[in-house]
Amino acid sequence: MTHSVLLAEDDRPIRTALERALTLEGYQVTAVADGIQALAAAHRERPDVILLDVMMPGIDGLQVCQVLRAEQDRTPILMLTARVETADRIAGLDAGADDYVVKPFEVEEVFARLRALLRRSTAGSAGAADGGGQAAGPDGADENGEAGGSAEAGGAYEALVADSGVVEAADLRIDGPSRRAWRGERELELTRTEFELLELLARNAGIVLDHSTIYDRIWGYDFGPGSKNLAVYVGYLRRKVDVPGSRPLIHTVRGVGYVLRED
């Protein structure tokens, strides 16, 4: 199946090189040079995925992303950014982007991230975090999507998974089919990746999930020990879930991974 990509990049050499590489990879590419053209092309072409540079003249990539999300356009968006500070990357996620690549980048990494976004988009409401009756995978996941791992003594408890697809853990309630989540009475405003990460942790409440397992489930690709991608997403998810005054649920197990539990 040929997927369509909208590429918005104002740097002509980068745009040309990416357009050529994506075309050779088998994508149908629409390439534009600024944010205004990107919005027009997104409305006209309805691409399968959008590759969006942050720094563009006129309307920048963050604004393009915000406009599309305000229109309820859920097309997967991969941001290209030269900004290396965590706060700058978080701004892209807050605007509604699904993932990001920092310049300079290897084109193979761009391909890998695009493939992961497309797989998750195709999976629909089931998401990468929901095993949905599939057989156990190599990481020990069972038919309910629960992954193997180790629960720390005294900290493990089970998530309640209703037939309707609703997951409850601690005071979290996650509705998989509608892709909505609440902590107590407060609804959480989550991006696609944040929702899938929270659902994965909640389905495996009390179990420590290692980095490789999370990368495989959420992105479909392990970006290696040097990647900060997962740490950024966990940090931003904590800002939304573990607000001041509430009991922290998302915990780091140093050298291993992350776990959702009440202490």
N, C-alpha and C positions, 0 to 999 in steps of 0.2 A: 504494500500500500504506500502510495506517495503522499507524504505530509507536506503541507504548505507552511512556510515560515515568513513572517514579516520581520525584516531586518531594518532597524532604524539606527543609523550611525553617521555622524556628521563628518568624521575623518575619512576622506575619500580613499586613501590607500587601505585602511582597515576595512572599510565597507566593501571595496572591490575584492580584496583578498578573501573576506568571509563569504561574500556572495558566490565567488568561484568555488571555494571549498565546499560550501553547502550544496551547491548544484552538483558537484562531482560526487557528493555523498548520497545524492538521490532526492534531495528536497526540491520542492517548487518554491522559488524565492522571489519575494517582492522586496526590493531595496529602496529605502528613502533616506533623505539627508537631514531631516529635522522633525521636531515634534508635531508640527501642524500637519505635515504630510503623513506622519505615522498614524495620527488619529483618523485622517481621511481614509487611509488605506485599511485600517482596522475595521472601519465601518463598511467599507466597500468590499473587501476581500474575504472577511471572516476567516482569518488564518487559523491553523491548528495550534500554533505556538508563536510567541512574539519574542524577538531578541532585541533588547532595548538599551541603548546607551544612556547613561545618566546625564552627562553634560552635552546638551545640544542647544543651539540658538533658539530664541523665541520661547517656545514651550519645551521645558526639559523633560527628561525621561521620567522623573518622579511625578511631574504633573500629568503626563500622559497616562501613567499607571493609575493615578488617583481618579482621573476622569473616567477611564474604562471601568474601574471598580465601582464608581458611583452610578454608572449605567447598568450595573449588575452583569457586566461582561466578565466571565470567569475564564477566559482564555489564559492558559499558562504563560507566565512572563518570566523570562530570564534576563536579569539586568547585567549590563556591562559597565563596570565602574573602575576608574583610576584611583578612587579614594580608598585608602587602606585602613582608615580608622574604623573601629568597631561601630562607633556612633553613626558614621556615615552609611555603613552597610545596614544598620538597623533602620535608618530612615527609609531605605529602599523597601525593606520588609514591611514597615509600617504603612507605606504607600500601597501595599497590596501585591508586591512582587512575590513570586514563588521561590526564586533562587537567584544567585548572583555569581558572577565570575569577575575576579579582579585582574585588571590589566597590569602588565603584559600577561597573556594567557597562552596556553597551548591549545591549538584548535581541537585536538582530541578530547580535551576536557570539556570544551563547549559541546562537542558531539555527545559525550557521555551524559551531560546534564540535560541536554535536549531530549535524549532518548528516555531518561528517567521521568521527565515532566510529561512526555507523551504517553508513557505507560500508565502513569497515575491518572492522567486525564481520561484515557480510554477505560480504565477500571471503573470510573464513575463513582457512585456513592459508596460502593464497597470499599474503595481505597486500598492502599498498600498495607494498612494496619489490620484489615479484617480478613481472617482466613476463610470465612464464608463457606465452610464445609469441605475445604480442600484437604488433601492428605498432608501428613506432617512433612515439613521441609527439612533441609539439612541442618537448620539451627535448632531443631527439636520442637517446632511449632506444632500444635495439635489442630484438630478440625475447627476449633473455635478461635484460632488465630493467636493462641497463647504461646509465647516463646520460652525456650529453655533458659535457665539462668540460676542464680543462687539467691535465696531469700535470707536476709540477715536474721539472726535469732531475735525473736520478740517483735520483729517489725513487719512480719508478713500478714496480709489479710487478703481475702479474695474479693475480686470485683464481681458484682452481680450483673449478668448479661441476660436481658430479657429476650424473648423470642422476637420482639419488635425491632431488635437491633439497638436498644438503649443500654448503655453501660453505666453502672453506678459504682463509684469508688469513693470512700470517705464522703464528703459533701459535694462531690462532682457528679454531674449527670450529663451524659453525652449521647446525643441522638444521631446515630450514624446515617440513617436514610435522609434526614433533613440537614445534616452537617451543621448542627447547632450544639452548643455546650453551655452549661451553667455551673457556677460554683455557688451553692446555696440558692438564693433567689436572684443572683446577679448573672445575667447572660454575658458570655465572653465573646468579644469581637476578635475572631481568629482568621488568619490567612489559611489557605489550603494546607500548606506545610505544617503550620502550627497545629491545626486541627488534627491532622494525621499523626503527628508526634504525640500529642496529648492522648489521643485515643489508644495508640500503641502502649503508652505507659500505663494508662488506666486499665486496659484489658489484662495487663500483666502486673497489676498492683502488688507490691511487696516483693517482686522479683527484680533483681539487678540485671538490667539489659546492657550488654557490652557495646562498645562503639560500633564494632563491625556488624552486629545484629541490627542495630538501629539504622545504620547507613544502608544496609541491604533492604530493610523493610520500607524505609521512607524514600530513599533516592534510587534504590536498585543498583547502587555502585558504591564501593568503599573508596573514598578519596585519600585514604592513607593517614598515618599518624600525624603528619604535618598540617592537615587541614583544620581550620578553625570553624568550618561551616556548622557543625553540630553544636559546638559551644555557643555560637552566636544565636542559633535558634532556641536552644534551651534557655539562655539568658533572657531572651525577649519573651519567651513563653512564661517564664517566672514573673516577669513584670505584670503580666495580665492575670495569672492564676494566683500567685502568692503575694497578694497586695498587703500593704502594712495593716496590722491588726488581725490578720488571718493566720492560721497555723500553716507553716510551710508544708507543701506536699511533694515538691520535686526536689530530690536530693542527689548530690554528686557522690559517687563512690570512687575515690581517687584511684587512678590507674586501671579502672575497670569500665565504668559507664555511669548510668543513671537509673534511679528507681523512684516510683511514686508510692509514698506511704505516709501515714500519720505517725509522728513521733510522740 
